[in-house]
């Protein structure tokens, strides 16, 4: 899209403390460096105003392409305007309008469908979903997969979405649910690992007072292999995501080849709950 290259890429991510985004950032940086590019990384803290400021900052730095996990509402035209001025946009993890943008995402609907089915094998009387930012495409996809998996389920269902993908939000939602219900649900899914950390805080404080739920989460770490409480997980394939995003970015930069559309990368299921 441009004849003169700065050999610089930008990456706007929502949260540097999120293990998945941190891992993707590291892999993108390593991959970009091996290809002769520098990667500039900045966090929006999942705040639209901050993201818009970063967008202008990367534009001023004349990045050859911008990779972003955006929190802007669907009707915002900022990225469309930037792309029309010559900067290719590659959406990562959070899908953007496939009519105009390339997106590299996880297949969140099917992942939540499979994760929910795995918890239904424990025959719960009630099952809950704790998520955040319900307006985002990833949240809608995960909630839809959860609902589809529950077709025919006759028990109680609880769905709660908070204002942020954060440990504090997960803790608050779990605390409020526990106060309302008087007990933990038999099964519980969190739509990110940071939300699960907040749930762990509540479980730790209630360790001797209530039976813990069977847990499933999006995101996975080695730590979960060593917990006495088993947690089924849907892990992102970070390397595949980073490789595809860089492939698309370099095709746009070096070959003027930019084809909008969605590239879905399957998640890897990690089963730790084996009872039925």
BALOBA-1460 file (C-alpha; in Angstrom, 3 decimals):
// residues 276
<rec num="1" residu="x" x="0.000" y="0.000" z="0.000"/>
<rec num="2" residu="x" x="3.040" y="2.273" z="0.332"/>
<rec num="3" residu="x" x="6.269" y="2.608" z="-1.603"/>
<rec num="4" residu="x" x="8.476" y="3.665" z="1.310"/>
<rec num="5" residu="x" x="8.728" y="1.395" z="4.320"/>
<rec num="6" residu="x" x="9.767" y="2.228" z="7.871"/>
<rec num="7" residu="x" x="10.321" y="-1.474" z="8.688"/>
<rec num="8" residu="x" x="8.172" y="-0.877" z="11.767"/>
<rec num="9" residu="x" x="4.940" y="-2.576" z="12.836"/>
<rec num="10" residu="x" x="2.571" y="-1.463" z="15.588"/>
<rec num="11" residu="x" x="0.579" y="-3.664" z="17.956"/>
<rec num="12" residu="x" x="-2.202" y="-2.316" z="20.184"/>
<rec num="13" residu="x" x="-3.325" y="-4.860" z="22.762"/>
<rec num="14" residu="x" x="-5.935" y="-4.477" z="25.520"/>
<rec num="15" residu="x" x="-4.004" y="-5.664" z="28.568"/>
<rec num="16" residu="x" x="-0.316" y="-6.415" z="29.106"/>
<rec num="17" residu="x" x="-1.170" y="-8.480" z="32.196"/>
<rec num="18" residu="x" x="-3.334" y="-10.870" z="30.193"/>
<rec num="19" residu="x" x="-1.134" y="-13.964" z="29.651"/>
<rec num="20" residu="x" x="-2.524" y="-14.671" z="26.181"/>
<rec num="21" residu="x" x="-1.941" y="-11.166" z="24.847"/>
<rec num="22" residu="x" x="1.494" y="-11.026" z="26.452"/>
<rec num="23" residu="x" x="2.423" y="-14.299" z="24.759"/>
<rec num="24" residu="x" x="1.106" y="-13.156" z="21.376"/>
<rec num="25" residu="x" x="3.034" y="-9.886" z="21.727"/>
<rec num="26" residu="x" x="6.267" y="-11.741" z="22.435"/>
<rec num="27" residu="x" x="5.799" y="-14.079" z="19.475"/>
<rec num="28" residu="x" x="4.924" y="-11.182" z="17.174"/>
<rec num="29" residu="x" x="8.030" y="-9.287" z="18.284"/>
<rec num="30" residu="x" x="10.267" y="-12.300" z="17.732"/>
<rec num="31" residu="x" x="8.714" y="-13.053" z="14.370"/>
<rec num="32" residu="x" x="8.867" y="-9.449" z="13.200"/>
<rec num="33" residu="x" x="12.527" y="-9.154" z="14.213"/>
<rec num="34" residu="x" x="13.421" y="-12.311" z="12.309"/>
<rec num="35" residu="x" x="11.864" y="-10.722" z="9.219"/>
<rec num="36" residu="x" x="13.734" y="-7.456" z="9.635"/>
<rec num="37" residu="x" x="10.946" y="-5.453" z="11.266"/>
<rec num="38" residu="x" x="10.675" y="-3.698" z="14.601"/>
<rec num="39" residu="x" x="7.450" y="-4.149" z="16.587"/>
<rec num="40" residu="x" x="6.152" y="-1.295" z="18.725"/>
<rec num="41" residu="x" x="3.764" y="-2.496" z="21.443"/>
<rec num="42" residu="x" x="1.282" y="-0.455" z="23.469"/>
<rec num="43" residu="x" x="-1.667" y="-1.278" z="25.740"/>
<rec num="44" residu="x" x="-5.029" y="0.469" z="25.496"/>
<rec num="45" residu="x" x="-6.182" y="-0.887" z="28.876"/>
<rec num="46" residu="x" x="-9.352" y="-1.789" z="26.959"/>
<rec num="47" residu="x" x="-10.284" y="1.905" z="26.911"/>
<rec num="48" residu="x" x="-11.566" y="3.333" z="23.590"/>
<rec num="49" residu="x" x="-10.187" y="6.822" z="24.250"/>
<rec num="50" residu="x" x="-6.732" y="5.426" z="24.963"/>
<rec num="51" residu="x" x="-6.904" y="3.240" z="21.873"/>
<rec num="52" residu="x" x="-7.713" y="6.219" z="19.656"/>
<rec num="53" residu="x" x="-4.713" y="8.078" z="21.054"/>
<rec num="54" residu="x" x="-2.460" y="5.095" z="20.368"/>
<rec num="55" residu="x" x="-3.838" y="4.793" z="16.866"/>
<rec num="56" residu="x" x="-2.726" y="8.354" z="16.124"/>
<rec num="57" residu="x" x="0.626" y="7.735" z="17.792"/>
<rec num="58" residu="x" x="1.371" y="4.760" z="15.566"/>
<rec num="59" residu="x" x="0.230" y="6.719" z="12.551"/>
<rec num="60" residu="x" x="2.701" y="9.463" z="13.467"/>
<rec num="61" residu="x" x="5.442" y="6.833" z="13.760"/>
<rec num="62" residu="x" x="4.656" y="5.838" z="10.161"/>
<rec num="63" residu="x" x="4.251" y="2.155" z="10.932"/>
<rec num="64" residu="x" x="4.043" y="-0.024" z="7.843"/>
<rec num="65" residu="x" x="1.086" y="-1.946" z="9.313"/>
<rec num="66" residu="x" x="-0.931" y="-1.932" z="12.505"/>
<rec num="67" residu="x" x="-2.012" y="-5.057" z="14.371"/>
<rec num="68" residu="x" x="-4.736" y="-4.515" z="16.937"/>
<rec num="69" residu="x" x="-7.080" y="-6.230" z="19.377"/>
<rec num="70" residu="x" x="-9.601" y="-3.421" z="19.338"/>
<rec num="71" residu="x" x="-12.170" y="-2.352" z="21.900"/>
<rec num="72" residu="x" x="-13.702" y="0.329" z="19.661"/>
<rec num="73" residu="x" x="-17.433" y="-0.023" z="18.897"/>
<rec num="74" residu="x" x="-18.349" y="-1.520" z="15.499"/>
<rec num="75" residu="x" x="-19.580" y="1.831" z="14.179"/>
<rec num="76" residu="x" x="-16.259" y="3.610" z="14.711"/>
<rec num="77" residu="x" x="-14.564" y="4.365" z="11.377"/>
<rec num="78" residu="x" x="-11.107" y="5.268" z="12.720"/>
<rec num="79" residu="x" x="-9.376" y="2.138" z="11.426"/>
<rec num="80" residu="x" x="-11.179" y="2.295" z="8.109"/>
<rec num="81" residu="x" x="-9.988" y="5.891" z="7.643"/>
<rec num="82" residu="x" x="-6.434" y="4.954" z="8.609"/>
<rec num="83" residu="x" x="-6.391" y="2.038" z="6.210"/>
<rec num="84" residu="x" x="-7.680" y="4.182" z="3.355"/>
<rec num="85" residu="x" x="-4.681" y="6.444" z="3.968"/>
<rec num="86" residu="x" x="-2.340" y="3.549" z="3.335"/>
<rec num="87" residu="x" x="-1.784" y="1.649" z="6.579"/>
<rec num="88" residu="x" x="-2.892" y="-2.014" z="6.502"/>
<rec num="89" residu="x" x="-4.859" y="-3.085" z="9.590"/>
<rec num="90" residu="x" x="-4.689" y="-6.653" z="10.908"/>
<rec num="91" residu="x" x="-7.193" y="-7.453" z="13.670"/>
<rec num="92" residu="x" x="-5.997" y="-9.995" z="16.229"/>
<rec num="93" residu="x" x="-8.273" y="-12.003" z="18.558"/>
<rec num="94" residu="x" x="-11.141" y="-9.531" z="18.177"/>
<rec num="95" residu="x" x="-12.774" y="-9.663" z="14.777"/>
<rec num="96" residu="x" x="-13.319" y="-6.481" z="12.783"/>
<rec num="97" residu="x" x="-15.663" y="-5.946" z="9.832"/>
<rec num="98" residu="x" x="-14.674" y="-8.692" z="7.337"/>
<rec num="99" residu="x" x="-15.814" y="-6.512" z="4.450"/>
<rec num="100" residu="x" x="-12.855" y="-4.207" z="5.039"/>
<rec num="101" residu="x" x="-10.358" y="-5.879" z="7.389"/>
<rec num="102" residu="x" x="-8.247" y="-9.003" z="7.830"/>
<rec num="103" residu="x" x="-8.888" y="-10.660" z="11.197"/>
<rec num="104" residu="x" x="-6.975" y="-13.498" z="12.844"/>
<rec num="105" residu="x" x="-9.140" y="-14.901" z="15.613"/>
<rec num="106" residu="x" x="-9.786" y="-18.015" z="17.650"/>
<rec num="107" residu="x" x="-12.916" y="-20.005" z="16.865"/>
<rec num="108" residu="x" x="-14.600" y="-18.898" z="20.076"/>
<rec num="109" residu="x" x="-18.132" y="-20.129" z="19.385"/>
<rec num="110" residu="x" x="-17.120" y="-23.740" z="18.815"/>
<rec num="111" residu="x" x="-14.575" y="-23.539" z="21.628"/>
<rec num="112" residu="x" x="-17.208" y="-22.504" z="24.162"/>
<rec num="113" residu="x" x="-19.570" y="-25.134" z="22.792"/>
<rec num="114" residu="x" x="-16.966" y="-27.840" z="23.436"/>
<rec num="115" residu="x" x="-15.933" y="-26.422" z="26.806"/>
<rec num="116" residu="x" x="-19.546" y="-26.262" z="27.994"/>
<rec num="117" residu="x" x="-20.237" y="-29.803" z="26.804"/>
<rec num="118" residu="x" x="-17.243" y="-30.994" z="28.822"/>
<rec num="119" residu="x" x="-18.738" y="-29.542" z="32.003"/>
<rec num="120" residu="x" x="-22.192" y="-30.909" z="31.226"/>
<rec num="121" residu="x" x="-20.615" y="-34.376" z="31.459"/>
<rec num="122" residu="x" x="-20.405" y="-33.778" z="35.226"/>
<rec num="123" residu="x" x="-24.244" y="-33.612" z="35.289"/>
<rec num="124" residu="x" x="-24.575" y="-30.211" z="36.963"/>
<rec num="125" residu="x" x="-27.868" y="-28.985" z="38.381"/>
<rec num="126" residu="x" x="-26.868" y="-25.423" z="37.521"/>
<rec num="127" residu="x" x="-24.200" y="-23.911" z="35.304"/>
<rec num="128" residu="x" x="-22.922" y="-20.347" z="35.039"/>
<rec num="129" residu="x" x="-20.909" y="-18.222" z="32.630"/>
<rec num="130" residu="x" x="-18.817" y="-15.273" z="33.816"/>
<rec num="131" residu="x" x="-17.667" y="-12.977" z="31.019"/>
<rec num="132" residu="x" x="-16.951" y="-9.340" z="30.274"/>
<rec num="133" residu="x" x="-17.510" y="-6.649" z="27.652"/>
<rec num="134" residu="x" x="-20.627" y="-8.272" z="26.131"/>
<rec num="135" residu="x" x="-20.548" y="-5.858" z="23.190"/>
<rec num="136" residu="x" x="-17.278" y="-7.316" z="21.856"/>
<rec num="137" residu="x" x="-17.333" y="-9.924" z="19.085"/>
<rec num="138" residu="x" x="-15.365" y="-12.445" z="21.174"/>
<rec num="139" residu="x" x="-17.846" y="-12.136" z="24.042"/>
<rec num="140" residu="x" x="-20.834" y="-12.576" z="21.754"/>
<rec num="141" residu="x" x="-19.285" y="-15.663" z="20.152"/>
<rec num="142" residu="x" x="-18.444" y="-17.285" z="23.486"/>
<rec num="143" residu="x" x="-21.884" y="-16.554" z="24.949"/>
<rec num="144" residu="x" x="-23.548" y="-17.986" z="21.832"/>
<rec num="145" residu="x" x="-21.486" y="-21.175" z="22.063"/>
<rec num="146" residu="x" x="-22.449" y="-21.505" z="25.715"/>
<rec num="147" residu="x" x="-26.149" y="-21.080" z="24.934"/>
<rec num="148" residu="x" x="-26.043" y="-23.547" z="22.041"/>
<rec num="149" residu="x" x="-24.372" y="-26.180" z="24.208"/>
<rec num="150" residu="x" x="-27.213" y="-25.868" z="26.716"/>
<rec num="151" residu="x" x="-29.898" y="-26.849" z="24.222"/>
<rec num="152" residu="x" x="-31.918" y="-29.456" z="26.105"/>
<rec num="153" residu="x" x="-30.319" y="-28.685" z="29.479"/>
<rec num="154" residu="x" x="-33.069" y="-28.541" z="32.111"/>
<rec num="155" residu="x" x="-31.092" y="-27.103" z="35.011"/>
<rec num="156" residu="x" x="-30.610" y="-23.496" z="36.049"/>
<rec num="157" residu="x" x="-28.446" y="-21.213" z="33.908"/>
<rec num="158" residu="x" x="-26.712" y="-18.001" z="34.961"/>
<rec num="159" residu="x" x="-24.906" y="-15.591" z="32.615"/>
<rec num="160" residu="x" x="-23.046" y="-12.582" z="33.995"/>
<rec num="161" residu="x" x="-20.931" y="-10.063" z="32.081"/>
<rec num="162" residu="x" x="-18.791" y="-7.425" z="33.738"/>
<rec num="163" residu="x" x="-17.254" y="-4.196" z="32.542"/>
<rec num="164" residu="x" x="-13.677" y="-5.441" z="32.087"/>
<rec num="165" residu="x" x="-11.565" y="-8.530" z="31.543"/>
<rec num="166" residu="x" x="-9.821" y="-8.240" z="34.895"/>
<rec num="167" residu="x" x="-9.189" y="-10.174" z="38.071"/>
<rec num="168" residu="x" x="-11.130" y="-7.590" z="40.062"/>
<rec num="169" residu="x" x="-14.160" y="-7.941" z="37.799"/>
<rec num="170" residu="x" x="-14.095" y="-11.734" z="38.043"/>
<rec num="171" residu="x" x="-13.901" y="-11.520" z="41.813"/>
<rec num="172" residu="x" x="-16.807" y="-9.089" z="42.010"/>
<rec num="173" residu="x" x="-19.065" y="-11.097" z="39.690"/>
<rec num="174" residu="x" x="-18.335" y="-14.333" z="41.562"/>
<rec num="175" residu="x" x="-18.945" y="-12.678" z="44.936"/>
<rec num="176" residu="x" x="-22.251" y="-11.197" z="43.803"/>
<rec num="177" residu="x" x="-23.374" y="-14.518" z="42.328"/>
<rec num="178" residu="x" x="-22.490" y="-16.330" z="45.549"/>
<rec num="179" residu="x" x="-24.391" y="-13.782" z="47.627"/>
<rec num="180" residu="x" x="-27.494" y="-14.068" z="45.446"/>
<rec num="181" residu="x" x="-27.520" y="-17.857" z="45.151"/>
<rec num="182" residu="x" x="-26.148" y="-18.752" z="48.571"/>
<rec num="183" residu="x" x="-23.851" y="-21.344" z="46.980"/>
<rec num="184" residu="x" x="-21.531" y="-21.854" z="44.031"/>
<rec num="185" residu="x" x="-23.026" y="-23.229" z="40.813"/>
<rec num="186" residu="x" x="-22.190" y="-26.860" z="40.108"/>
<rec num="187" residu="x" x="-20.323" y="-25.806" z="36.960"/>
<rec num="188" residu="x" x="-18.785" y="-22.487" z="35.969"/>
<rec num="189" residu="x" x="-17.095" y="-21.154" z="32.833"/>
<rec num="190" residu="x" x="-15.003" y="-17.995" z="32.714"/>
<rec num="191" residu="x" x="-14.381" y="-16.431" z="29.311"/>
<rec num="192" residu="x" x="-10.803" y="-15.440" z="30.151"/>
<rec num="193" residu="x" x="-8.046" y="-16.586" z="32.466"/>
<rec num="194" residu="x" x="-7.893" y="-13.227" z="34.262"/>
<rec num="195" residu="x" x="-11.567" y="-13.600" z="35.202"/>
<rec num="196" residu="x" x="-10.759" y="-17.076" z="36.522"/>
<rec num="197" residu="x" x="-8.103" y="-15.546" z="38.775"/>
<rec num="198" residu="x" x="-10.837" y="-13.457" z="40.393"/>
<rec num="199" residu="x" x="-12.971" y="-16.566" z="40.842"/>
<rec num="200" residu="x" x="-10.002" y="-18.255" z="42.536"/>
<rec num="201" residu="x" x="-9.824" y="-15.362" z="45.008"/>
<rec num="202" residu="x" x="-13.424" y="-16.025" z="46.048"/>
<rec num="203" residu="x" x="-12.930" y="-19.796" z="46.151"/>
<rec num="204" residu="x" x="-9.928" y="-19.341" z="48.413"/>
<rec num="205" residu="x" x="-11.893" y="-17.177" z="50.836"/>
<rec num="206" residu="x" x="-14.773" y="-19.691" z="50.886"/>
<rec num="207" residu="x" x="-12.667" y="-22.857" z="50.922"/>
<rec num="208" residu="x" x="-14.282" y="-24.466" z="53.964"/>
<rec num="209" residu="x" x="-17.778" y="-23.037" z="53.554"/>
<rec num="210" residu="x" x="-19.044" y="-24.190" z="50.178"/>
<rec num="211" residu="x" x="-18.496" y="-26.936" z="47.605"/>
<rec num="212" residu="x" x="-16.444" y="-25.543" z="44.703"/>
<rec num="213" residu="x" x="-17.791" y="-25.773" z="41.162"/>
<rec num="214" residu="x" x="-16.439" y="-27.733" z="38.247"/>
<rec num="215" residu="x" x="-14.502" y="-25.108" z="36.303"/>
<rec num="216" residu="x" x="-13.794" y="-24.358" z="32.665"/>
<rec num="217" residu="x" x="-11.946" y="-21.369" z="31.254"/>
<rec num="218" residu="x" x="-10.672" y="-19.682" z="28.139"/>
<rec num="219" residu="x" x="-6.909" y="-19.441" z="28.337"/>
<rec num="220" residu="x" x="-4.527" y="-21.946" z="29.859"/>
<rec num="221" residu="x" x="-1.315" y="-21.908" z="31.881"/>
<rec num="222" residu="x" x="0.942" y="-24.625" z="33.252"/>
<rec num="223" residu="x" x="-0.140" y="-23.607" z="36.751"/>
<rec num="224" residu="x" x="-3.519" y="-25.252" z="36.160"/>
<rec num="225" residu="x" x="-1.774" y="-28.626" z="35.858"/>
<rec num="226" residu="x" x="-0.743" y="-28.405" z="39.514"/>
<rec num="227" residu="x" x="-3.946" y="-27.163" z="41.141"/>
<rec num="228" residu="x" x="-5.883" y="-29.627" z="43.324"/>
<rec num="229" residu="x" x="-9.065" y="-28.265" z="41.718"/>
<rec num="230" residu="x" x="-9.126" y="-29.441" z="38.070"/>
<rec num="231" residu="x" x="-9.957" y="-26.864" z="35.409"/>
<rec num="232" residu="x" x="-10.839" y="-27.668" z="31.803"/>
<rec num="233" residu="x" x="-9.339" y="-25.070" z="29.475"/>
<rec num="234" residu="x" x="-9.476" y="-23.798" z="25.916"/>
<rec num="235" residu="x" x="-5.985" y="-22.650" z="25.006"/>
<rec num="236" residu="x" x="-5.210" y="-20.245" z="22.207"/>
<rec num="237" residu="x" x="-2.672" y="-21.423" z="19.662"/>
<rec num="238" residu="x" x="-0.526" y="-18.331" z="20.053"/>
<rec num="239" residu="x" x="2.165" y="-19.307" z="17.570"/>
<rec num="240" residu="x" x="-0.342" y="-19.965" z="14.783"/>
<rec num="241" residu="x" x="-2.079" y="-16.649" z="15.479"/>
<rec num="242" residu="x" x="1.181" y="-14.687" z="15.448"/>
<rec num="243" residu="x" x="2.453" y="-16.419" z="12.311"/>
<rec num="244" residu="x" x="-0.770" y="-15.802" z="10.376"/>
<rec num="245" residu="x" x="-0.969" y="-12.154" z="11.469"/>
<rec num="246" residu="x" x="2.614" y="-11.485" z="10.360"/>
<rec num="247" residu="x" x="2.031" y="-13.327" z="7.093"/>
<rec num="248" residu="x" x="-0.974" y="-11.126" z="6.325"/>
<rec num="249" residu="x" x="0.821" y="-7.940" z="7.368"/>
<rec num="250" residu="x" x="3.886" y="-8.614" z="5.231"/>
<rec num="251" residu="x" x="1.784" y="-9.601" z="2.226"/>
<rec num="252" residu="x" x="0.073" y="-6.216" z="2.465"/>
<rec num="253" residu="x" x="3.331" y="-4.301" z="2.967"/>
<rec num="254" residu="x" x="5.648" y="-6.020" z="0.522"/>
<rec num="255" residu="x" x="3.261" y="-7.374" z="-2.120"/>
<rec num="256" residu="x" x="0.378" y="-4.894" z="-1.853"/>
<rec num="257" residu="x" x="-1.787" y="-7.967" z="-1.249"/>
<rec num="258" residu="x" x="-4.514" y="-7.281" z="1.308"/>
<rec num="259" residu="x" x="-7.633" y="-9.423" z="1.198"/>
<rec num="260" residu="x" x="-10.245" y="-8.750" z="3.897"/>
<rec num="261" residu="x" x="-11.728" y="-11.728" z="5.684"/>
<rec num="262" residu="x" x="-11.627" y="-13.811" z="8.839"/>
<rec num="263" residu="x" x="-8.926" y="-16.379" z="9.551"/>
<rec num="264" residu="x" x="-10.153" y="-18.581" z="12.414"/>
<rec num="265" residu="x" x="-7.614" y="-20.584" z="14.403"/>
<rec num="266" residu="x" x="-9.008" y="-23.510" z="16.399"/>
<rec num="267" residu="x" x="-8.323" y="-23.562" z="20.136"/>
<rec num="268" residu="x" x="-6.712" y="-26.557" z="21.835"/>
<rec num="269" residu="x" x="-8.866" y="-28.279" z="24.466"/>
<rec num="270" residu="x" x="-7.178" y="-29.304" z="27.722"/>
<rec num="271" residu="x" x="-9.313" y="-31.697" z="29.760"/>
<rec num="272" residu="x" x="-8.469" y="-32.025" z="33.433"/>
<rec num="273" residu="x" x="-11.906" y="-33.034" z="34.778"/>
<rec num="274" residu="x" x="-12.391" y="-36.751" z="34.184"/>
<rec num="275" residu="x" x="-15.284" y="-37.613" z="36.487"/>
<rec num="276" residu="x" x="-18.834" y="-37.974" z="35.225"/>
